[in-house]
């Protein structure tokens, strides 16, 4: 027989675990969507900049790749944090 306090703690952990899983899934999804939008915007603006000034295309391309890597790193960090939240419960 479980004591009422222990039973309430088990129920709370189980209940909060479901919310944590849902939050982790939503967080990972939003991180990936944000990264996709960011990289798409960087790529589009880089192509537009190269079309306007072809003489600096190499510099624009290098900068765009660096910015895309930063965005991808931030998205990866966000996904890792959501997996840590998920594994906590």
Secondary structure, DSSP 8 states (H G I E B T S, - for coil): ---HHHHHHHHHHHHHHHHHHHHHHHHHHHHHHHHHHHHHHHHHHHHHHHHH-GGGHHHHHHHHHHHHHHHHHHHHHHHHHHHHHHHH-
